[in-house]
Amino acid sequence: MSQESYLFTSESVSEGHPDKVSDRISDSIVDAFLAADPLSRVAVETLTTTNRIVLAGEVRGPDSVSKEKMEEAARRVVKDIGYEQEGFHWKNAIVDVHVHAQSVDIAQGVDSDGNKKDEGAGDQGIMFGYACRETDVLMPAPIHFSHAILRSLAEARHADNNSILGPDSKSQVTLRYENGKPICATSVVVSTQHSENVSQEEVREYVRPHILKVLPEGWMCPEAEFYVNPTGRFVIGGPDGDAGLTGRKIIVDTYGGAAPHGGGAFSGKDPTKVDRSAAYATRYLAKNVVAAGLADKCTIQLAYAIGVSKPLSLYVDTAGTGQVDEEKLAKVLQDVMDLSPRGIREHLNLSRPIYERTAAYGHFGRTPHDDGSFSWEKTDLVDALKAAV
């Protein structure tokens, strides 16, 4: 029996969090290669620490994306985020690039031969997608609000050259659920980097309106459960305060723990890697199922083997809210979308430089852009799904 009344918590981290700096640098490299050649293959990881950035991984793409270009991309990202600190500065940081050619063993399993063999998955793995009716973007409310708080703070920081805030911050929102639906916040935590000459009370009052703007009216937590910089000080932040690595915030990137996760990170990977593209496809399908009124909640799993084009399995769970038999729905989903790596990439038009902007504030629940980014958030399968069931 499912639990109907409970507390649930999700967290987010800002674009200036060390791991997110690393994610964005890695995705800037993906975009650089895809802009030069949509058939590029990229798997690049980034380490950030005190005034040092290290890139490592494998690529197959045009020589025009040189080590110098990768370094330029890394410095641009750090500058855009806003790091000009003594311990981490876009201009002064040492950038080491250790990126080499893709393994031929991987390439032969992934590439199509143009005749008998279709493009295979870039790795084995399982990917999950999820959607629910808790918010207008069909995302779980705790992660949606956690992201929105930090985005609001970041927008204010970027708009004010004299902002008291620094780039690094974290949020955490706990919601009370009654009868399976969120009704209010019971606690909110925001830890944000700040300048040295401000008091914690000033920081607290700076943050408060951003919480009130994001949460529905009447949902604010009790004052005693509103925590801002609980340690009492957050001046040293970003990679100077803690090392960052690509791919360490996979729950922040997805559903805040409200749904299963297959374990694969997204950033730094081109769309032949099903860790990324199939996770986008499962979100796309789950969102369209809910948007079509076929369920109030929907979890979808796909599984792949490296070098094999067809998915090994597709699983659908509507948590008892479905209007259609789940086995039938699974068959319909495979009819309305080709779930081979090539099929996903072409359906969602993923072989474009659209990934850097995904690196912070979640890959899901976002607004599709004219450049094709967040295409997996469209609900353009609704009519086809309704007709098929």
Secondary structure, 3 states (H helix, E strand, C coil): CCCCCEEEEEEEECCCCHHHHHHHHHHHHHHHHHHHCCCCEEEEEEEEECCEEEEEEEEECCCCCCHHHHHHHHHHHHHHHCCEECCEECCCCEEEEEEEECCHHHHHHHCCCCCCCCCCECCCEEEEEEEECCCCCCCCHHHHHHHHHHHHHHHHHHHCCCCCEEEEEEEEEEEEEECCEEEEEEEEEEEEEECCCCCHHHHHHHHHHHHHHHCCCCCCCCHHHEEECCCCCCCCCHHHCCCEECCCCHHHHCCCCCCCCCCCCCCCECCCCHHHHHHHHHHHHHHHHHHCCCCCEEEEEEEECECCCCCCEEEEECCCCCCCCHHHHHHHHHHHCCCCHHHHHHHCCCCCCCCHHHCCCCCCCCCCCCCCCCHHHCCCCHHHHHHHC
